[in-house]
Amino acid sequence: MSTRFQAVSIADYEEEALKVMGGDAIAFYNSGSDGEETLKENRFSSTRYRIRPRIMRGISHVDMTSSILGHSITFPVCVAPSAWHRFANLKGEVETAKGVTSAGVVMNLSSVATVRTEEVTSSFPDGLFFMQCYCLGNKRLQELMLREAKRQGFKAIVLSVDCSVISKRRKQFGPSMLERINSEMLPINYMQNEESSRRAEEEGPAAFLEYFMNMAHGATPVGLDFIRWIKDTSELPVITKGILTGKAAREAVEHGADAVWISNHGGRQLDFSPSTLDVLTEVVDALKGTNAEIYIDSGFRSGSDVFKALALGARAVFLGRPILWGLAVRGSDGVRDVLDIIKEELRLCMMLSGCPDINSITKNHVINESDYLAAKL
Ligand SMILES: Cc1cc2nc3c(=O)[nH]c(=O)nc-3n(C[C@H](O)[C@H](O)[C@H](O)COP(=O)(O)O)c2cc1C
C-alpha cells in the first residue's frame, strides 16, 4: 500500500491499483470479453450526454439521501457484486464491507465472495447487504443459499441473468492467480451444507473450482418462472441484474422482480451489448405504471456520470471496478474514499445544476449530444 497516495478522482485509483496489484489479478479485474467493444463503449458513453443546468435556484446545500427498496442510503451510489476480493486485499470482502458500511450505502456480496458471507454480515450488523446469485444447476444448493441469505439478514437477492455461460474473456485467471486459488482461497460460499458441494471441496481446490464453474455457468436452462421461484424460496425481494432492453425489464417485473438492474456486466459478458445509459430511457418507459425500481452499472466513474443516470431515471448507480481499485490501494479506507470522491462530485454537480435534492434531478437536466446539436441547427 502506498502511504503517500492521495486521489483526486477515480482515475487516480485505477492508475495506482495497476501499480500495487499483481499483473495477473489487475488484468483479470480490468479486462472485458471478446474484442472488448462494450468495455470501450462503457468508458465513453457518458460523454455523449450533456448536462443542462438551472440557474439561481437559491440553493446553499444539497440533500443527497435516498433509498433502495425502502432502505435509507446516504446517497444513491452503491457497490456491485464482484468476485475474488482477496486478490485485492487479504481480508477480502470483510475489508470492503468496512468501507462500504461506513459510507452508509448497500454492498452486494458476490456468490463468489472469498470470505464466508456470514463473516461479513455478522461483522457489520447495521450494514445493508444484498446477496448476488446465479441460476445454479443444483436447485437444492440454490435453495440452501437462499435460505442462508434470509437467515443472515440480507435485504434482497440479486439474480444475475446475464451469466448462464462465461463469455470468452480477454484475461481469465492467470498462473499466479491459479497458484493462490490452489493454495489459499476458493469461492467458499458454495460449500454450505450440501453433499455435492462438500464432496467437491474435499477433492481439492481445482476440483472445487471446476464444480463451481459448472454449477454457476453450465448453461442451466432456466426460464422466467425462475424469478418467482427465487422470490418465494428466499422470501426476499428479487432484483434481476443484467437487463438491457425494455422488453426484458417488463418480463422480469411481470415474473415477480421487484427491481431491475441495467448492466452489461462491466463489458465482461456479451460483447457488443449496448452502453447501459443508452438503454435507460427504454427501460424507464417499459416499466411505467409499475413500482419496480431501476438500478444501473457499467462504466460509472464520476459524480456527473451518476447525475446523468439519475436524470434519465435510475434510482441508484452501482460501482464495480472502482471499489476493487480502492480496496487494492488502501483497503477499507480506499473503498470509503472512492465512494466519498463520487459523492462530493455528485454534490458539486447538483449544486451547479440547481438541484437541491435527488428528486429534483429530472430528465430535463440531461440531453444526448446528438439531440443537442440537432436542436441548435
Ligand atoms: C472482477 C469482477 C468480478 C465480478 N464478479 C461478479 C459476480 O460475481 N457477480 C455478478 O453479478 N457480477 C460480477 N461482476 C460485474 C459487476 O457486478 C458489475 O456489473 C460491473 O463490474 C460494473 O461495471 P464497472 O466495473 O465498470 O463499474 C464482476 C465484475 C468484475 C470487474
PDBQT file of the ligand as one rigid body, heavy atoms in Angstrom, charges set to zero:
ROOT
HETATM    1  C1  LIG A 401     -13.574  -8.599 -11.263  1.00  0.00    +0.000 C 
HETATM    2  C2  LIG A 401     -15.052  -8.569 -11.418  1.00  0.00    +0.000 A 
HETATM    3  C3  LIG A 401     -15.806  -9.595 -10.870  1.00  0.00    +0.000 A 
HETATM    4  C4  LIG A 401     -17.188  -9.581 -10.995  1.00  0.00    +0.000 A 
HETATM    5  N1  LIG A 401     -17.914 -10.570 -10.400  1.00  0.00    +0.000 NA
HETATM    6  C5  LIG A 401     -19.262 -10.554 -10.481  1.00  0.00    +0.000 A 
HETATM    7  C6  LIG A 401     -20.033 -11.538  -9.806  1.00  0.00    +0.000 A 
HETATM    8  O1  LIG A 401     -19.505 -12.404  -9.115  1.00  0.00    +0.000 OA
HETATM    9  N2  LIG A 401     -21.378 -11.481  -9.965  1.00  0.00    +0.000 N 
HETATM   10  C7  LIG A 401     -22.003 -10.518 -10.719  1.00  0.00    +0.000 A 
HETATM   11  O2  LIG A 401     -23.225 -10.498 -10.829  1.00  0.00    +0.000 OA
HETATM   12  N3  LIG A 401     -21.278  -9.548 -11.327  1.00  0.00    +0.000 NA
HETATM   13  C8  LIG A 401     -19.946  -9.541 -11.231  1.00  0.00    +0.000 A 
HETATM   14  N4  LIG A 401     -19.225  -8.551 -11.843  1.00  0.00    +0.000 N 
HETATM   15  C9  LIG A 401     -19.918  -7.466 -12.544  1.00  0.00    +0.000 C 
HETATM   16  C10 LIG A 401     -20.247  -6.306 -11.600  1.00  0.00    +0.000 C 
HETATM   17  O3  LIG A 401     -21.255  -6.658 -10.694  1.00  0.00    +0.000 OA
HETATM   18  C11 LIG A 401     -20.731  -5.068 -12.355  1.00  0.00    +0.000 C 
HETATM   19  O4  LIG A 401     -21.822  -5.411 -13.154  1.00  0.00    +0.000 OA
HETATM   20  C12 LIG A 401     -19.636  -4.400 -13.204  1.00  0.00    +0.000 C 
HETATM   21  O5  LIG A 401     -18.372  -4.516 -12.623  1.00  0.00    +0.000 OA
HETATM   22  C13 LIG A 401     -19.984  -2.931 -13.384  1.00  0.00    +0.000 C 
HETATM   23  O6  LIG A 401     -19.084  -2.302 -14.232  1.00  0.00    +0.000 OA
HETATM   24  P1  LIG A 401     -17.829  -1.423 -13.740  1.00  0.00    +0.000 P 
HETATM   25  O7  LIG A 401     -16.811  -2.397 -13.255  1.00  0.00    +0.000 OA
HETATM   26  O8  LIG A 401     -17.419  -0.746 -14.998  1.00  0.00    +0.000 OA
HETATM   27  O9  LIG A 401     -18.299  -0.479 -12.680  1.00  0.00    +0.000 OA
HETATM   28  C14 LIG A 401     -17.839  -8.537 -11.712  1.00  0.00    +0.000 A 
HETATM   29  C15 LIG A 401     -17.067  -7.508 -12.255  1.00  0.00    +0.000 A 
HETATM   30  C16 LIG A 401     -15.695  -7.507 -12.107  1.00  0.00    +0.000 A 
HETATM   31  C17 LIG A 401     -14.907  -6.377 -12.691  1.00  0.00    +0.000 C 
ENDROOT
TORSDOF 0
